[in-house]
């Protein structure tokens, strides 16, 4: 019987598999919480291929130019720079979003906010939705992809973040249905317009919580998109106070919040007259979203 293994070419010294293994070991030593995934994302970016393709190419050689580019990315990742910023994109709601250090990196927990928004939008047949503090645009754009008859308005204080959001909307084919406006919360909204649904993932962390974040987040993601002032409630409180003037009579406000703010925030909504206030938990059982209907006039 012929020995087929003898016909296999030798594995090159710097193969895809070896670089993945060495990178994983290095990133694990430098504190990465997901060293193998990080290694795969970085190398697939360098080789311009889908991540799963690396395992088809496992025995293939990595060129000197690719190794040099990979070394620089791994050095930066070992210094806690987020992978999403290094490769320039992040998946959210099964869509590929461009991200820069002007925007928060979209997180799986925020998909709960989108799911709740879609459910409520379909329930009340909403034709317009406003998003406050859009960042990369991931919430409004994901919802727009699922609600083809709906028009969106999205605001952000950062003109740089809005540039990223506009480009994401263009790339994902929904730019004709989303208006972007720059300014602070509702000050950026067109005058006299009200919406059936207002959604926001605003800054909601306290300075103490920010100080305890992983270096990836604390040192690299935009502080203005994280800092919610004392107790993390400053922006959330402004939203609750100002939203009724921008909601239709039977409109709804949906906010992402910190799990520890559930009782405080739901009480705040009730104190301001919101009806049918409820909290929604994420996949791990933590409170993640608060929903309330506009107060009666």
Secondary structure, DSSP 8 states (H G I E B T S, - for coil): ---GGGGS----TTBHHHHHHHHHHHHHHTT-SSHHHHHHHHHHHHHTS-GGGGGTSTTSB--HHHHHHHHHHHHHHHTT--HHHHHTEEEETTEEEE--TTS----GGGHHHHHHHHHHHHHHT-SEEEEES-TTSHHHHHHHHH-TT-EEEEEES-HHHHHHHHHHHHHTT-GGGEEEEESSGGGGS-TT--EEEEEE----B-HHHHHTS-HHHHTTS-GGGTB-SGGG-HHHHHHHHHHGGGEEEEEEEEEE--GGGHHHHHHHHHHTT-EEEEEEE-TTS-EEEEEEE----
